[in-house]
């Protein structure tokens, strides 16, 4: 004989609790109505993540079991993509034409310095004599 049999017309004998989130796991609900219906044990707070909208419901119950709920809306931040950062970085570089122009200016300045040093060298020798 099975003594563990509970007839279907006695639902109050069966536990009517919902599993609570433990650790860092996320508890997902479908809409605010599901969050309102979520059971919260006395003196606890549960974060319920809405799978339909970008909202988080912080549902709490005081010592007597009276629930209260705060609703947080969240948005995703717009971040720069990797491609955008690379294209911006490329604007910091010289083109080949710009580099050749700068190298030409450096070469011209070296030539001028060489000419000045050649002109000065005899003057120094004349002063020494």
N, C-alpha and C positions, 0 to 999 in steps of 0.2 A: 504494500500500500504506500502511495506517495503522499506524504504530508506537506510537501513544499508547493502544492498546487494552490494558485490564487485565481479565483474566478475573475473574468473580465469586468464584471460590474463592481469591482472593488478597486478602483484606480488609486485611491488614497493610500493603499498599502504599498504601492510601488513608489520608489523615490522619484521626485519630479525635479531634480537638479540638473543643471547644465555644467559641463566641465569648465573649470576656470583656467585661464592662461597661467602657465608657470614659466619662470625664467624670462628669457628674452623673446619668446615666441609671440607672434601677432595673432590676435583674435579678430577674425573678420565677421562682419554682420552685413546683411543686405538691407540697407536703408535705416532711417531713424526709427521706424516702427519696430524693427527687429532689435535695435539697441534699447528701446524703451521696454521691450519684453524680456530682455536678458536679465537673468537672476544674478544679483550681487549679494554675497553673504554680508552680514552685519560687520561694521568696522573694516571694510575693505574697499578698494578702488580698483577698477578695471579699465584699461584702455581698449576701446572697441574701434576697429578700423572699418570704415564703410567701403564695401566693394563696388558700390554704384556711384558714389560721389567722392570728391576729395575732402573728406571730413573724418575727424577722429572724435569719438564720444568718450568722455571721461565720466564713467558712471560710478557713483559711490553710494554707500549705505551707512547710515549712522548706527549707533549702538542698538537702537530699537529696530533696525532693519528698514527704515524709511529711506527710499532711494532718492538721489538727486543726480542731475546730469549736466555737464558742461560740454558745449560743442565747439570744436576747433576746426577751422577751415585751413587747409594747407594748399600752397601753390608750389610749383616747381620753378626753381630759379633758372633764368636763361643764362647759359654759360657759353663761352666762346668755344667753338669747335677747334680741333687740332688743325684743320685746314686753314681756318681764318688766322690762327696765330702764325702759321708758317708763311702765309701770304703777307702778313704785316711785317714779319721779320725780313722778308726778301726786299722790302723797300729800304732797308738800312744798308744795302750793299751797293757798291759802285758798278756801273756797267763797264764793259771792256773799253769803250770809247772814253769814258770819264777817267779810267785808270791810265790809259795811254796819254791823255792830255796832262794829267798830273805828273806822270813820269817825264814827259817832254819839258814841263816847267822846271822840274828838278834838274834835268840835264842842262837846260839853259842856265840855271843858277850855278851849277858846278863849273860850266865854261866861264862864266863871269868871274867866279872866285879864282879859277886858275889864271885868268888874264890879270886879275888884280895882284895875285901873289907873284907873278912873273914881273910885273912892273915894280913892285915894292922891293923885290930882291936886289936889283942893282942899286937902288937908293940906300939900302941898308949897307951894302958893301962900300958905297961911296962915303958914307958917314964914318965907317970903321977905318978907312984909310986916312 
